[in-house]
């Protein structure tokens, strides 16, 4: 528990889930948080499967999934810093 707590303390969703739990019941907050986690997991798996279906000849050996991850990480990092 403490490892998950420490790793998630800076995450915005941690604060949103805490605020939701303060305003509604713990059950509704738990179901909403688990639903969001499940949805994001499914989306992530689908995106990963799509990138791995790209033919090797089309990508010329360039790891497109790694490049997309770096671009997304940089975009959201810059967006967070600008907020």
C-alpha positions as CSV (number, residue, x, y, z in Angstrom):
1,X,0.0,0.0,0.0
2,X,2.7,2.5,0.9
3,X,4.6,2.0,-2.3
4,X,1.5,2.6,-4.4
5,X,0.6,5.6,-2.2
6,X,4.1,7.1,-2.6
7,X,4.2,6.5,-6.4
8,X,0.8,8.0,-7.0
9,X,1.0,11.0,-4.6
10,X,1.9,13.5,-7.4
11,X,-0.6,12.2,-9.9
12,X,-3.6,14.4,-10.6
13,X,-6.0,11.4,-10.6
14,X,-5.0,10.6,-7.1
15,X,-6.2,14.1,-6.0
16,X,-9.4,13.8,-8.1
17,X,-10.2,10.4,-6.6
18,X,-9.6,11.8,-3.1
19,X,-11.9,14.8,-3.8
20,X,-14.6,12.5,-5.3
21,X,-14.4,10.3,-2.2
22,X,-14.9,13.3,0.0
23,X,-18.0,14.4,-1.9
24,X,-19.6,11.1,-2.6
25,X,-19.6,7.6,-1.1
26,X,-16.4,5.6,-1.0
27,X,-18.1,2.9,-3.2
28,X,-18.9,5.3,-6.0
29,X,-15.4,6.7,-5.9
30,X,-13.9,3.2,-5.9
31,X,-16.1,2.1,-8.9
32,X,-15.3,5.3,-10.8
33,X,-11.5,5.0,-10.2
34,X,-11.5,1.3,-11.1
35,X,-13.6,2.0,-14.2
36,X,-11.2,4.7,-15.3
37,X,-8.2,2.4,-14.7
38,X,-9.8,-0.4,-16.7
39,X,-10.6,1.9,-19.6
40,X,-7.1,3.3,-19.7
41,X,-5.6,-0.2,-19.6
42,X,-7.8,-1.4,-22.5
43,X,-6.9,1.7,-24.6
44,X,-3.2,1.3,-23.9
45,X,-3.3,-2.4,-24.9
46,X,-5.2,-1.6,-28.1
47,X,-2.7,1.2,-29.0
48,X,0.2,-1.2,-28.3
49,X,-1.3,-3.9,-30.4
50,X,-1.8,-1.5,-33.3
51,X,1.8,-0.4,-33.2
52,X,3.1,-4.0,-33.2
53,X,0.9,-4.8,-36.2
54,X,2.8,-2.3,-38.4
55,X,4.8,-4.3,-40.9
56,X,8.6,-4.2,-40.3
57,X,9.3,-3.1,-43.9
58,X,7.0,0.0,-43.5
59,X,8.9,1.2,-40.4
60,X,12.4,0.4,-41.7
61,X,13.5,-0.9,-38.3
62,X,12.4,2.3,-36.5
63,X,10.6,1.4,-33.2
64,X,7.4,3.5,-33.9
65,X,5.9,2.6,-30.5
66,X,9.0,3.9,-28.7
67,X,8.9,7.1,-30.7
68,X,5.2,7.6,-30.1
69,X,5.7,7.1,-26.3
70,X,8.5,9.7,-26.2
71,X,6.4,12.2,-28.1
72,X,3.4,11.6,-25.8
73,X,5.6,11.8,-22.7
74,X,7.2,15.1,-23.9
75,X,3.8,16.5,-24.9
76,X,2.1,15.8,-21.6
77,X,5.2,16.8,-19.6
78,X,5.3,20.2,-21.3
79,X,1.6,20.6,-20.9
80,X,1.8,19.8,-17.2
81,X,4.6,22.3,-16.7
82,X,2.7,25.0,-18.5
83,X,-0.3,24.6,-16.2
